[in-house]
């Protein structure tokens, strides 16, 4: 038979393990989402100048990033 204090420690340990598991899942999910966002913007050429054969240039599009596309001639 466990004492009241032992039952209290067991409940606290379970809560701690569940809390740690939830925090790890949130951390991994947030990190994965950030890496995915960076990879998509790198693939799109976010902010990179793209030169066209007609003598014009424009900056690449960005996904969920405040960037105004710019255009010009070279």
Secondary structure, 3 states (H helix, E strand, C coil): CCCHHHHHHHHHHHHHHHHHHHHHHHHHHHHHHHHHHHHHHHHHCECCEEECCCCEEEEECCCCCCCCCCEEEC
